[in-house]
Amino acid sequence: MPVPRVLIVGAGFGGVAAAIELRRHGFDDVQILERGPAVGGTWLYNNYPACVCDVPSHLYSFSFAQRKDWSRLCSPQSEILEYLQGVARDHGVDRLVVPNTNVESCAWDAGSCRWAVTSGDGRRWEADAVIVATGQLHQPAIPPFEGREQFAGHSFHSSRWDHDYDLHGKRVAVIGTGASAIQFVPTVADQAERLYVFQRTGNWFLPRNNQPYPGLIKWLIKHVPVLQWYRRKFIYQYGESLTMMIRNPRTTGRVGHLR
């Protein structure tokens, strides 16, 4: 019986994990179609100033490829990208990637019981199964503001940061106060002559102690296996309980407050 051919759309964390798991279960005919130039997904596109993960890195990593030498609690973009590309390389997944491929259509052929996948430049693939791992955090979401086309200044989305444009001495407006803005606004505030931040809805956030790990802590995490296990478990349980308190402030939140 022939091995099914599987196409994965997207080479971020989801696409890389799917490819590794498929090959682990004997599905060797796997190919990843990636719009960008390399493995990375969100962490390839988002490289704005002070870009870090808002989930502690000892949890924000694959259970089968745990890294013990993270530089700090929440690692910067470059370190996460290096980790993901290293995992892909170690498992041979990087060789499965077809870069610079913008998938535009996936059509099911009932006659042949196969998928026909087409890219924007006309290339075509056939597969028995398609896994969509395109994610969402790298897609610029720009609302249709009235008069936006008439704005004569320079503008860009945080996920397409223009590092060639110098913000020093400029009047800068930031629209939105989500996870990205929370990270880059302090840097922009240090550069801009005047900064305006526009917020529609207040956000939940807490002060984050994200200083580099001392050498002793890094050594202990690397050489004491139970510590890595405990950190992952603690961070997971802490995050879940915090989310419950935020979503249920009249019940769980009150219990947490009494403690």
BELCOR-V551155 format. One record per pair of residues at least 12 apart in sequence whose C-alpha atoms are under 8 Angstrom apart, sorted by sequence separation. I is the first residue (numbers start at 1). J is the second residue. D is the distance in Angstrom with one decimal. If there is no record, write none. Layout:
I	J	D
I	J	D
This chain:
58	70	7.6
105	117	5.7
106	118	6.6
114	126	6.6
115	127	5.1
19	32	7.9
57	70	7.0
104	117	7.8
105	118	5.3
114	127	5.6
115	128	6.1
103	117	7.1
104	118	5.9
105	119	7.0
114	128	4.8
115	129	6.7
57	72	7.9
58	73	7.6
103	118	5.9
104	119	5.2
113	128	7.1
114	129	7.3
115	130	7.2
142	157	7.7
57	73	6.1
103	119	4.1
104	120	5.7
15	32	7.3
56	73	5.2
57	74	5.4
102	119	5.2
103	120	6.2
140	157	6.3
56	74	4.6
57	75	6.0
101	119	6.2
102	120	5.6
140	158	7.8
55	74	6.2
56	75	7.4
101	120	7.4
102	121	7.9
140	159	6.3
54	74	6.2
139	159	7.4
140	160	7.7
172	192	6.4
177	197	7.7
6	27	8.0
11	32	6.5
53	74	5.5
138	159	6.0
167	188	7.2
170	191	7.9
171	192	6.0
172	193	7.9
174	195	7.6
176	197	7.2
177	198	7.5
5	27	7.8
8	30	7.5
10	32	6.5
11	33	7.2
52	74	6.4
53	75	5.9
65	87	7.0
158	180	7.3
169	191	6.6
170	192	5.0
171	193	5.6
172	194	6.3
173	195	5.8
174	196	6.2
175	197	6.0
176	198	5.8
177	199	5.8
4	27	7.0
6	29	6.3
7	30	5.9
8	31	6.2
9	32	5.8
10	33	5.9
11	34	5.6
52	75	5.6
53	76	6.4
168	191	4.6
169	192	5.0
170	193	5.2
171	194	4.8
172	195	4.9
173	196	4.6
174	197	4.8
175	198	4.8
176	199	5.1
3	27	6.5
5	29	5.0
6	30	4.9
7	31	5.1
8	32	4.6
9	33	4.9
10	34	4.9
52	76	4.0
53	77	7.0
167	191	6.0
168	192	5.0
169	193	4.4
170	194	6.8
171	195	6.0
172	196	6.2
173	197	5.8
174	198	6.2
175	199	6.6
176	200	7.0
3	28	7.4
4	29	6.8
5	30	6.1
6	31	6.5
7	32	5.9
8	33	6.1
9	34	6.2
10	35	7.1
51	76	5.9
52	77	5.2
167	192	5.7
168	193	6.8
169	194	7.8
171	196	7.9
173	198	7.5
177	202	7.8
178	203	6.9
3	29	6.9
7	33	7.2
50	76	7.2
51	77	5.5
177	203	7.1
11	38	7.6
12	39	6.1
13	40	7.3
11	39	5.1
12	40	4.8
13	41	7.0
11	40	6.2
12	41	3.8
11	41	5.9
12	42	6.7
47	77	6.5
10	41	7.1
12	43	7.9
46	77	7.7
47	78	8.0
43	77	6.0
43	78	7.7
43	80	7.0
44	81	6.7
43	81	5.6
40	81	5.9
40	84	6.6
39	84	7.6
40	85	6.7
39	85	6.0
39	88	7.8
39	94	7.1
39	97	7.7
38	97	7.8
38	99	5.9
37	99	5.0
38	100	8.0
34	97	6.6
36	99	5.9
37	100	5.2
32	96	5.7
33	97	6.0
34	98	5.9
35	99	6.0
36	100	5.0
31	96	5.0
32	97	4.6
33	98	5.0
34	99	4.9
35	100	4.6
36	101	7.1
30	96	6.9
31	97	6.2
32	98	6.0
33	99	6.4
34	100	6.0
35	101	4.4
31	98	7.4
34	101	5.3
35	102	4.5
33	101	5.9
34	102	6.8
35	103	7.3
33	102	7.7
33	103	7.4
13	84	7.0
20	91	6.8
12	84	7.9
16	88	6.4
20	93	6.9
19	93	6.7
16	93	6.8
11	97	7.3
46	138	6.7
41	134	7.9
42	135	7.7
45	138	6.0
9	103	7.4
41	135	7.7
42	137	5.9
42	138	5.0
41	138	7.1
48	158	6.2
48	159	7.0
46	158	7.2
47	159	7.1
48	160	7.8
46	159	4.6
47	160	7.9
48	161	5.5
45	159	5.9
46	160	6.8
47	161	6.9
45	160	6.7
46	161	7.5
48	163	8.0
15	131	8.0
15	132	7.9
15	133	5.3
14	133	5.5
15	134	7.9
7	127	6.2
6	127	5.6
9	130	7.5
12	133	7.4
14	135	7.8
5	127	5.1
6	128	6.0
7	129	6.4
8	130	5.8
9	131	6.2
10	132	6.9
11	133	7.4
12	134	7.6
4	127	7.6
5	128	5.3
6	129	4.9
7	130	4.9
8	131	4.7
9	132	5.0
10	133	5.0
11	134	7.8
12	135	7.8
4	128	5.8
5	129	6.6
6	130	5.8
7	131	6.3
8	132	6.0
9	133	5.5
10	134	4.8
4	129	7.6
6	131	7.5
8	133	6.8
9	134	6.1
10	135	7.8
54	179	7.6
51	180	7.3
52	183	7.4
51	183	6.2
50	183	5.8
51	184	6.9
49	183	7.6
50	184	5.6
49	184	5.3
48	184	6.8
73	209	8.0
74	210	6.3
50	187	7.3
73	210	5.7
49	187	6.7
72	210	6.2
73	211	7.5
72	211	6.2
73	212	7.5
72	212	4.5
73	213	7.4
71	212	5.7
72	213	5.0
71	213	6.0
71	218	7.9
70	218	7.8
69	218	6.3
68	218	7.7
69	221	7.6
68	221	6.1
69	222	6.5
68	222	5.2
68	228	7.3
58	228	7.6
58	231	7.0
59	232	5.2
58	232	5.8
59	235	6.8
59	236	7.0
56	235	7.4
